């Protein structure tokens, strides 16, 4: 996994020379849950923050690698008798690799994402230290450099190492500033 990330970063760096690359930062809110055996748990509200690069590929198409911190998982349902009384809060360092299609002030972005777990709620369940997801979203440029984005992340990996099953699913609303 480390070798793959290194190769991707070197490739992205090599393609930036001589191009009109823009860098930026983003900050936003996640509403997340673990699907599967955690269906009666409550959504977790967390934040997402990170940096990104916009690398032009053609007139309307950009490659947008990002490095993000993301708070995910869920909150326990405190209703008596609920099977999900445990916390399942999971925080990740994520690397989305997005293709972004731009049309005037709007954009659509899609791509894969890998995540490295950096914290969990340390309850009685063990969690995997990685996640793989698909990302899809839309964005709107308010003014040059400032945009709003909404995206949905659909996890493919069962991140729970016990008999229970849970895959990350979350919606993100964020503001991005491009230099």
C-alpha positions in Angstrom: 0.0 0.0 0.0 2.8 2.4 0.9 4.6 1.7 -2.5 1.3 2.4 -4.4 0.8 5.7 -2.6 4.5 6.7 -3.3 4.1 5.8 -7.0 0.9 7.8 -7.3 2.4 10.8 -5.6 5.6 10.7 -7.8 3.4 10.3 -11.0 1.2 13.2 -10.0 4.3 15.4 -9.2 5.9 14.6 -12.5 2.9 15.5 -14.5 2.6 18.9 -12.8 5.7 20.5 -14.4 4.7 23.0 -17.1 1.0 22.8 -16.4 -1.5 25.2 -14.9 -1.8 23.3 -11.7 -3.9 24.8 -8.9 -3.6 23.8 -5.2 -6.1 24.3 -2.5 -7.6 23.3 0.8 -11.0 22.2 1.9 -13.1 22.0 5.1 -16.5 20.4 5.5 -19.0 18.2 7.4 -19.5 14.4 7.1 -22.8 12.6 8.0 -21.7 9.0 8.2 -22.9 5.5 9.1 -21.7 1.9 9.0 -24.0 -0.2 6.9 -24.8 -3.8 7.6 -25.1 -4.9 11.2 -25.2 -1.3 12.4 -28.5 -0.3 10.8 -30.2 0.8 14.0 -27.3 3.0 15.1 -27.4 6.7 14.7 -25.4 8.7 12.1 -22.1 10.3 13.2 -21.5 14.0 12.4 -17.8 14.7 11.9 -15.6 16.9 9.9 -13.4 16.5 6.9 -10.3 18.7 6.1 -7.4 18.5 3.7 -5.5 19.6 0.7 -5.8 18.9 -3.0 -4.3 19.7 -6.5 -6.2 20.3 -9.7 -4.2 19.0 -12.6 -5.6 19.9 -16.1 -5.9 16.9 -18.5 -7.9 18.6 -21.3 -10.2 21.5 -21.7 -12.9 20.5 -19.3 -11.3 17.5 -17.6 -9.0 17.7 -14.5 -7.3 15.1 -12.3 -7.8 16.0 -8.6 -5.8 14.0 -6.1 -6.6 14.9 -2.4 -5.2 14.1 1.0 -8.0 14.4 3.6 -8.7 13.7 7.3 -12.2 12.3 7.7 -14.3 11.5 10.8 -16.6 8.6 10.0 -18.5 5.7 11.7 -21.7 6.0 13.8 -23.0 6.8 17.2 -24.7 4.3 19.4 -28.5 4.1 19.6 -29.3 4.7 23.2 -32.8 3.2 23.0 -33.2 0.4 25.6 -32.8 -3.0 24.0 -30.9 -1.8 21.0 -28.3 -4.2 19.7 -26.0 -1.4 18.8 -25.1 0.3 22.1 -21.4 0.5 21.2 -19.6 3.4 19.6 -18.1 2.8 16.2 -16.3 6.0 15.5 -13.5 5.7 12.9 -11.2 8.4 11.6 -9.2 8.1 8.4 -6.5 9.7 6.4 -7.8 9.4 2.9 -6.5 9.7 -0.7 -9.3 10.2 -3.2 -8.1 10.1 -6.9 -10.8 12.0 -8.8 -11.6 12.9 -12.4 -13.4 16.2 -12.5 -15.5 17.3 -15.4 -16.1 21.1 -15.5 -19.0 22.8 -17.2 -19.0 26.6 -16.6 -19.3 27.0 -12.8 -20.5 23.4 -12.2 -18.4 20.3 -11.9 -18.9 16.5 -11.5 -16.2 14.4 -9.9 -15.8 10.6 -9.5 -13.1 8.2 -8.6 -11.7 5.7 -6.2 -10.5 6.4 -2.7 -8.2 4.6 -0.3 -8.2 5.3 3.4 -5.8 4.5 6.2 -7.4 4.3 9.7 -5.7 6.6 12.2 -8.1 6.3 15.2 -11.2 4.3 16.4 -13.4 4.5 19.4 -11.6 1.5 21.1 -14.7 -0.4 22.0 -14.8 -4.2 22.1 -14.7 -4.6 18.3 -11.6 -4.4 16.2 -11.5 -2.5 13.0 -9.4 -3.0 9.8 -6.7 -0.3 9.3 -7.8 0.5 5.7 -10.8 1.2 3.6 -11.5 1.4 -0.1 -14.4 3.4 -1.5 -16.0 4.9 -4.6 -16.6 8.7 -4.6 -19.1 10.7 -6.6 -20.0 14.3 -6.2 -20.9 17.7 -7.6 -19.5 21.2 -7.1 -20.4 24.8 -7.8 -17.8 27.6 -8.1 -19.2 30.6 -6.2 -16.3 33.0 -7.2 -12.9 32.3 -8.7 -11.1 30.1 -6.2 -14.1 29.4 -3.8 -16.5 26.5 -4.4 -19.0 24.3 -2.6 -19.0 20.5 -3.0 -21.3 17.7 -2.1 -20.3 14.1 -2.4 -21.2 10.6 -1.4 -18.7 7.9 -0.5 -19.6 4.3 -0.8 -17.2 1.9 1.0 -16.5 -1.5 -0.4 -14.5 -3.0 2.5 -16.1 -4.6 5.6 -14.1 -2.6 8.1 -15.1 -4.7 11.1 -12.9 -7.6 12.1 -15.5 -9.5 14.1 -18.6 -11.5 13.2 -20.5 -8.2 12.6 -20.4 -6.5 9.2 -20.0 -2.7 8.6 -19.1 -0.7 5.5 -18.5 3.0 5.6 -21.1 5.2 3.9 -21.2 8.9 4.2 -22.3 12.2 2.7 -19.9 15.2 2.7 -20.7 18.9 2.3 -17.5 21.1 2.0 -16.1 24.4 1.0 -12.9 24.4 -1.1 -10.5 27.2 -1.8 -8.2 27.0 -4.8 -5.0 29.2 -5.0 
